[in-house]
Each structure stands twice: as C-alpha cells, then as structure tokens.
C-alpha cells in the first residue's frame, strides 16, 4: 500500500464511522475507569490497555509521517 491509498482509505466514509466508534469506545472506557479505578486492579489495567490500543489505531502512521 502506498501513502496515497492509505490517505484515501482514511478519508472513506466507512473508515470515518469506524474511527468515530473507536473514539466513543475510548471515551466510554475512560469514563468507566474514572468511576471504578481502584476497585479491581486487574480490570483497571485491562481498561487502560484497551484505551491505549484504541488510541494506537487512531494514531496510525505511514512512512513515519502521521496522516
């Protein structure tokens, strides 16, 4: 895949919907974590890891240049 195809993919309506859903999941996870942090350390780590993984998806890069 070249950079132009990657940019085209990120601008597709379906990609924007998927990324919007990911943002909602990040926000929901952060909210849940803010209310339950400290109750269960394993769940805290899981939620923090989930949030981090979703952010990694949103911050995808191509050729060391964020697009």
C-alpha positions in Angstrom: 0.0 0.0 0.0 1.3 3.4 -0.8 0.7 6.6 1.1 -2.0 7.9 -1.3 -4.0 4.7 -0.8 -3.6 5.0 2.9 -4.8 8.6 2.9 -7.7 7.6 0.6 -8.7 4.8 3.0 -8.6 7.1 6.0 -11.0 9.5 4.1 -13.6 6.9 3.3 -16.9 7.4 5.0 -16.8 3.8 6.4 -13.4 4.5 7.9 -14.6 7.7 9.5 -17.6 5.8 11.0 -15.2 3.1 12.4 -12.9 5.7 13.8 -15.8 7.6 15.4 -16.8 4.3 17.1 -13.3 3.9 18.4 -13.4 7.4 19.8 -16.6 6.5 21.6 -15.1 3.4 23.0 -12.1 5.4 24.3 -14.4 7.9 25.9 -16.6 5.2 27.4 -13.6 3.3 28.8 -12.0 6.4 30.3 -15.3 7.3 31.9 -15.8 3.8 33.3 -12.2 3.8 34.6 -12.7 7.2 36.3 -15.6 5.8 38.3 -14.2 2.3 39.1 -10.4 2.9 39.4 -9.0 1.1 42.4 -11.9 -1.3 42.8 -10.1 -4.1 40.8 -6.5 -3.6 39.8 -6.7 -6.2 37.0 -9.8 -4.5 35.5 -8.0 -1.1 35.8 -5.1 -2.5 33.8 -7.3 -4.1 31.2 -9.3 -0.9 30.6 -6.1 1.2 30.5 -4.6 -1.2 28.0 -7.8 -1.1 25.9 -7.8 2.6 25.8 -4.1 2.6 24.8 -4.7 0.1 22.0 -7.6 2.1 20.6 -5.5 5.3 20.6 -2.8 3.4 18.7 -5.3 2.6 16.0 -6.4 6.3 15.7 -2.8 7.4 15.5 -1.7 5.1 12.7 1.2 6.4 10.7 2.5 5.7 7.2 6.2 6.0 6.5 7.0 7.7 9.8 4.6 10.5 8.9 1.3 10.9 10.8 -1.6 11.1 8.4 
